Each structure stands twice: as C-alpha cells, then as structure tokens.
Amino acid sequence: MNESELAGTWAALEPTAQQRRRIEARVREWHEAHESSLAGEWLELLKVNPIAGLSFAAVAACLVLIATPLNWVAFAVL
C-alpha cells in the first residue's frame, strides 16, 4: 500500500464535517422513511425468522412476568 492509497483509506474512515452532515441527513431521511411501530417490527421478525422471533417473544414475556413482582417489592422497600 502506498501513501496515496493510505490517504484515501484514511479519508474514508475520517469524513470531513460536510461529509458527516451529508451522511447524517441521509441516515435521518432513511430512518423517517422506514419508521415503524414496535408491533410491526416484531411481526417482521416473525416473518423473517419465526424460531428466533418466537423465542425473543417468550423471553420478553417471561421478563415482564418476573420483573413486575420484583418492581413491586423494590418500590415497597424504597
């Protein structure tokens, strides 16, 4: 790798302020265009990978069931 290739690679890793603003604007545009609800994201996960989606949902349900009584105890002590 010569000096010019190294400088080009480094420029890709360290964008200028103008490049950062442009990247940030593109990311915000993409995010706003693809905003979805949490339920929609869960349904999309179930479509893509049903086993992982169902396991994540089961773990989340267990955490809610376990955390609720623990929160009651924690708030009662405080």
N, C-alpha and C positions, 0 to 999 in steps of 0.2 A: 504494500500500500504506500503510495507516495503522498506528498504533502497536500496536493490538491484534492485527492480522494478523501483524506483525513479531514480536511476543512469542510468538504461537502457533507460528510457524515456528521460532523460536529454541528453544522448548521441545521441539520435535520433534527438533532437532539435538543438543540437550544434555539427555539424560534425567536425571532425578533418581536418587539412589542406589537407591531402591526400584524404579524402573523398570528400571534396569540389572540388578538382581538378578533381576527377573522375566524380562527378555529373556534373560539368561544361562541361567536354568533352562529356558526353552522351547527354546533352542538345544541345550542338553545333552540334553534329552529327545528332540528330533528326531534328534540325532546317534546316540544309543544305539539308537533305534528303527530307524535306517537303516544300521547298521554292516554292512559287507560286506568280503569279502576282496579283495585286490588282483586276483586272477584274475577274480572276479566283476565287478569294475569294468571290467576290460579287455573281458570278454565283453559287458557292457552297452554299452561304447563301440563295439564291432564291430556290435552290433545297430542302434545309432542312426546311426552314420556309418562304414560299412565302409572307405571310402578313407582317411579320417583315422586310423582305428584301425589299419589295416594299415601305414600309413606310420609312425605312432608306434611300433608294434612293431618295424618294420625298423630304425628309428633306435636304439631301445633295444638291439636285438641287436647292432648294429654297435658301439655304445658299450661293451657288455660285452666284445666280442671285442677291441676296441682297448685298453680300459683294463686288461685282465688282464695282458698282457705289459708294459705301462708300469708297472703296480704292482710287478711282479717286479723290473724294473730299478730303480725308485725304492727299494724295500726292500733291494736288494742294495747300492746305493750308501750307504744310511744304515747 
